Amino acid sequence: MAWTLTCGAVAVTLPWSPRDIVDNNDSNLVIFDQDSDEPVYIVPSLNGRQLTITGGLRDSTNTLTETNYLAKLRSMKGKEIDLDSTDGQYDGYWLCKNVTFRRIAEGALRYQYVIILMKGALVEEL
């Protein structure tokens, strides 16, 4: 089973599983300095859970890569997507915060991608 990202009628199945997955659930931290040695930390809430997916794409022609992967993934930025992961651990609805591509200049046509997804209680598209 591969990783699939779906946004409305647009679906992208990544040709290979991601190389790296970072699952981050940072806290919203407020720091109050004191006259003593140690500050006081207050954690009013958690920030949204962030999933950073990194991997590679390659193809024999730039047209195929652009049409099947790059353009479709770019169109998902700022929208709610349905993620289907290999083991089901990350399945569900996420906000596609950012998609970045880096073209590898040497050898066969290759791209590295970084996809940043955010999990929250509600995604409101305006």
C-alpha positions in Angstrom: 0.0 0.0 0.0 1.3 3.4 -0.9 0.7 6.9 0.5 -2.2 8.7 -1.1 -3.2 12.4 -0.7 -6.7 13.3 -1.9 -8.3 16.8 -2.2 -11.7 16.7 -3.8 -11.4 15.0 -7.2 -7.6 15.3 -7.2 -5.6 12.3 -5.9 -1.9 11.7 -5.8 -0.4 8.3 -4.9 3.3 8.7 -4.1 5.4 6.2 -6.1 7.5 5.4 -3.1 6.9 5.6 0.7 8.3 8.8 2.2 11.9 8.7 3.2 11.3 10.6 6.4 8.3 11.5 8.6 8.4 14.0 11.4 5.4 14.1 13.7 5.5 17.2 15.9 3.0 18.3 18.5 4.6 21.4 20.0 3.2 23.3 23.0 2.2 26.9 23.1 4.6 28.2 25.8 4.4 31.5 27.7 7.6 32.4 29.7 7.6 34.7 32.6 11.0 35.8 33.8 11.5 36.2 37.6 14.2 37.8 39.7 15.2 34.3 40.8 17.2 31.9 38.7 14.4 30.0 37.1 11.6 31.4 34.8 7.9 30.3 35.2 6.5 28.4 32.2 2.8 28.4 31.4 1.3 26.1 28.8 -2.2 27.4 27.9 -2.6 25.0 25.0 -0.9 22.7 22.5 -0.2 24.0 19.0 -1.7 22.0 16.1 -0.1 18.7 15.3 2.3 19.0 12.4 3.3 16.2 10.1 6.3 16.8 7.8 6.7 14.2 5.0 9.9 14.1 3.0 10.7 11.9 0.0 11.6 11.7 -3.7 10.0 11.7 -7.1 11.6 10.7 -10.4 10.4 10.0 -13.9 11.7 9.6 -17.4 10.0 12.8 -18.6 9.5 16.1 -16.9 5.9 16.3 -18.3 4.9 13.1 -16.5 6.3 14.3 -13.2 4.8 17.8 -13.5 1.4 16.5 -14.5 1.0 13.5 -12.2 2.8 14.8 -9.1 4.0 18.4 -8.9 1.0 20.3 -10.2 -1.5 18.1 -8.3 0.4 18.5 -5.0 0.8 22.2 -5.5 -3.0 22.5 -6.0 -3.6 21.0 -2.5 -1.7 23.8 -0.6 -4.0 25.6 1.8 -6.8 23.0 1.5 -8.0 20.0 3.6 -6.7 16.7 2.3 -7.5 13.1 3.1 -4.3 11.2 3.9 -4.0 7.5 3.4 -0.7 6.2 4.8 0.8 2.8 4.5 0.2 1.5 8.0 -2.8 3.7 8.8 -1.1 5.6 11.6 -1.5 9.0 9.9 -4.8 8.4 8.1 -7.4 11.1 8.3 -8.1 14.7 7.3 -5.2 17.3 7.5 -4.6 20.8 6.3 -1.9 21.0 3.6 0.1 23.9 5.0 3.0 23.8 2.5 4.5 21.8 -0.4 8.1 22.4 -1.5 10.0 20.8 -4.3 13.8 20.7 -4.9 15.0 19.6 -8.3 18.2 17.5 -8.3 20.4 18.9 -11.1 22.6 15.9 -11.6 21.7 12.7 -13.5 18.1 11.6 -14.2 15.3 14.1 -13.6 14.5 13.9 -9.9 12.8 16.0 -7.3 12.8 15.9 -3.5 9.5 17.0 -1.8 8.6 18.3 1.6 4.9 18.3 2.5 3.8 19.9 5.7 0.4 18.9 7.0 -1.4 20.3 10.1 -4.0 18.5 12.2 -6.7 20.5 14.0 -10.2 20.3 15.3 -11.5 22.2 12.3 -10.2 23.3 8.9 -12.1 26.3 7.6 -11.4 27.2 3.9 -12.4 30.8 3.1 
